[in-house]
Amino acid sequence: MSPSVRAIGVALVLPLTAAGGLAAGWLYGQLRPTGPPEPAVGPIVTPPRPASQPANRDRRSLPREAVAPVGARPEFEDVAAPLQVSFQYSRGETGEFWLPETMGGGVAWLDYDADGRQDLFFVQGCQLPRDESPPHDVLYRSQPEGAWSVVPAWAAPSDPNYGMGAAVADLNNDGFDDIYITNFGRHTLYINRGDGSFVEQAAESGLNCSLWGTSAAWGDLDRDGDLELFVANYVTPDPKIMCTDPVTGRRKYCGPDYYDGQPNVLFENMGDGRFTDRTLESGARRTDGKGLGVVIADLVHADGWPDVFVANDLRPNFLFANTTPRTVGADDSPGTRSIRLEEVGFESGVAVNGEGVREANMGIACADYDDSGSLDLYVTHYYMEHDTLWQNNPDGFVDVTRRVGLSLPTLNQLSWGTNFLDFDNDGWLDLFVTSGHINNIPGSNESYAMRPQLFCNRGAAEKRFEEVSLTAGQYFQDRYVGRGSAAADYDNDGDVDMAVTHHHRPAALLENRTQTPNRAIGLKLLGCCSNRSSLGARVVVTVRTDSGDRRMMRELVGGGSYLSADSRVMLVGVGPHDRTAAVQIQWSSGETTTLADVATGGYWVVGERGAIRRFEPFATTPAKQ
Amino acid sequence: MVRIAWIALIVATFGAASWVGARLQPQPAERSAPTGVLNQQARRALEAGDYAKVVALLANVSNNDGAAAESHLLSGIAHWKLNRWERAERAWHEALRIDPTVPEAGWRLLHVFFVMQRNREAEQLVFDLHPIEPDRQDRVRLLLELVRQEFERLGPAATAMIVEPVVATEPANYHALRVLGISYVMLDRAPEGLDLIERAIEQRPDEPDGWFNLVWALTERGDTNRLSTVWPRLPPEVLDDPRFLRPRSAWAHAMGEHNEAEQALQKALAKDPWDRKAHYQMARLLRDRSAAEATKHELRVRQIDDARERLADCYVRASQQGDDPSPQLCQEFADACRALGRMRLADSWQREQSERAELSPHAGLSSGGSMR
């Protein structure tokens, strides 16, 4: 491609409206230390009260007393078609029953052009064993108004392989989100050039992996300021093995128990654009797993060191506790600290469910659902295996699925993508789950398409989840063969929206239209000593209530859901409060930023060591038609 | 093939059941015919789908007749087709009592036990039939059927489809009530399901299965309030059943009664040292007190899981060998069963191994060959 054509393309991809976004990249350049570390910011920063603190659109007209803070009726609307987001995963379906055809593709939120709006990336499949003209992955660029545009294939990540999942982070700390794509075959890495285009650099970066990758996660495992990559790999399918349904005698897809598992892979970021495979020496190599989901988060001891949880299909899950030496020798620089992981799944209680039964573990949601200050785990499972919610207690994880009312409603589902999200901004994290069967056998009692589910967290008083799907909008009335799911406030209106991928149907873009008097505070974290994406940062938002202070902890975790990536922009529902008493940010570097008396109703852009950079009120009018 | 045929039977049991009425009355002219003749007539009626006639024909057959076992078999099939499973079960038991080698009756009972989740009775029946089954292939199929029932369970939707007509025909059928109840609970129809389970318990308040279903359903539902009202209602003799000891322990643990929780698990493990779930619960209970003890229990869980996986693998390979497993594979079955503490089943597989090795002395040297 000639430079001039390329320049025209860039101009098309990145019009002037992106200038503000590029400025954010520039801002990060200013924040990132190039010499000695900046002095720490003062202990308390009081941000200015913005002139207006609008609630979500349509909410101001609601008398506050008329709507209970807990129990707002959820309302989501699929706006994919009006926004011309028309992606549909192509699974191939050759009739040869290739197992990858059942797995689906991921979806990822990223702000690829740094314009402050979340864009949407879909991983695409193709025909197996080979496809002469394969469809490619698709990146949609969100627009403030009207239809979204497809980023041209030459500029976007457009991997033609049989795609599975996507993991997004700014892995080279240049201010722009990059994308790692797992495939059934060679995985790819798309580096964001910052000019609206990407370049594939897996081999050049040393990210060589050709196993059957599923989910992947970024996280700063050695806390040196750059991000490692953990890839969950699945099984080695053998086309010679054929399975039939015992009742109908029809051919069907074989389960993973027919195939050998593949080892996960851990790549260490060397800080110079290259990665080194550290699977073996770190202790992450296990050949007895069949990974589908992965999350990197501080799950063990809340010690500030991110751990790795892998959901294995029909195998015990892995919880790799981060045992990397906390101190380095005089000769060592942080960059040479050796990553050490120790598998403690059984000891911690997350390898199997509370009855000791190993299950078909699929997707993962990871957050502090009960305000305990520790990250909990929710894992989706196969049909006739209820999903499992593990509560993180000081003495390990406890399966509380039954206790919180999530056993029976999820038993009859075969579920994949899942996300903790606070749909009504009451500060209690609710749950989204997407489901759909593997085999479509006519006459079978097991439904192929299944209902997506939304569970409302009833908070500290009830300590239960209640399914509210049937009142959550038209999307939840229908059945889908769902797979990937990812959460983001794509329209910047202060409530969380969803993107969901399906087999046989276009993906859904679910705009949250829940009417509630509750408010939220948004945080866009810009690491400097920490990784730029701020993965691993922990935020505690404190609000004053009649019964005392309430503290809500959120962590920017790497990975999660199934094959998908949530937005890295944090949104914390705070109930009806106009201001929070405090916002404390514990960065992955160990630095702490504390903000006092912070207004809600917008996004705060907060830089590590740089305190608040600016306030962006939530959008008050629909960002789409 | 036999196993596939039996699974097909599961789906072939619907319908055919609402108009029995007066046709069940015995017909005097046919009552006086010899049993063999009646059986022939009954077979023809069975093929024609006239199940009421079958029942009527065979209503007064004398058990002293040599052909009576077949009569009961046929009568049982007719009752079964009419969704009168309790009567069918009685008829097949009677057939086996008269002639333990009567074809089909045992298999049909195994099917009922399978649908009704009566694993212990299925196992006992196989142990009764296995030593006397004359056909070598059918003998091993009995053992394979036990393994199949463990790994290919009916889903709740299928169970409900099969059992709903049975409950409609036999509203007091204890097993049908509780199994339908548990299926409804699993299908997220808990209020209806719990109601059916309570009805089953009313039928047989001293039997543990219904109580176990109730405890399971309330536990899955997270309904600790109602669960706490169930414990005092339980007959004392069922409290020592390991199936109750585990949920009892979990409940006690949730209530902060750690000693009671531990004692219940100790009791469960004393009764069944291979109870994987009890081992795991104990490991979780002990984890914060004694890591070494907890690790021992976790190790047992892993060993039992591995053995279960080996057993499942053996089953798949036996299917690949046309349900005619090699002596080597029989040995692997026996080893896996032994590792799971299922000694009687292990002994049965060991006998199969010996017999098969005698018939083909060199076969035992070849590897069974894993599908992987």
Chai-1 contact restraints between the chains, C-beta under 6 A:
chainA,res_idxA,chainB,res_idxB,connection_type,confidence,min_distance_angstrom,max_distance_angstrom,comment,restraint_id
A,P246,B,I7,contact,1.0,0.0,6.0,A-B,restraint_1
A,V247,B,I7,contact,1.0,0.0,6.0,A-B,restraint_2
A,V247,B,V11,contact,1.0,0.0,6.0,A-B,restraint_3
A,F346,B,E298,contact,1.0,0.0,6.0,A-B,restraint_4
A,G349,B,R284,contact,1.0,0.0,6.0,A-B,restraint_5
A,E355,B,K277,contact,1.0,0.0,6.0,A-B,restraint_6
A,G356,B,R276,contact,1.0,0.0,6.0,A-B,restraint_7
A,G356,B,K277,contact,1.0,0.0,6.0,A-B,restraint_8
A,G356,B,Y280,contact,1.0,0.0,6.0,A-B,restraint_9
A,G356,B,V301,contact,1.0,0.0,6.0,A-B,restraint_10
A,M384,B,G155,contact,1.0,0.0,6.0,A-B,restraint_11
A,D395,B,D288,contact,1.0,0.0,6.0,A-B,restraint_12
A,G396,B,R287,contact,1.0,0.0,6.0,A-B,restraint_13
A,R402,B,T219,contact,1.0,0.0,6.0,A-B,restraint_14
A,R402,B,E220,contact,1.0,0.0,6.0,A-B,restraint_15
A,R402,B,G222,contact,1.0,0.0,6.0,A-B,restraint_16
A,R403,B,G222,contact,1.0,0.0,6.0,A-B,restraint_17
A,G405,B,G222,contact,1.0,0.0,6.0,A-B,restraint_18
A,S407,B,E220,contact,1.0,0.0,6.0,A-B,restraint_19
A,L408,B,D188,contact,1.0,0.0,6.0,A-B,restraint_20
A,L408,B,E220,contact,1.0,0.0,6.0,A-B,restraint_21
A,L408,B,R221,contact,1.0,0.0,6.0,A-B,restraint_22
A,P409,B,D188,contact,1.0,0.0,6.0,A-B,restraint_23
A,L411,B,M186,contact,1.0,0.0,6.0,A-B,restraint_24
A,N412,B,L187,contact,1.0,0.0,6.0,A-B,restraint_25
A,N412,B,D188,contact,1.0,0.0,6.0,A-B,restraint_26
A,N445,B,G155,contact,1.0,0.0,6.0,A-B,restraint_27
A,N445,B,A157,contact,1.0,0.0,6.0,A-B,restraint_28
A,N445,B,A158,contact,1.0,0.0,6.0,A-B,restraint_29
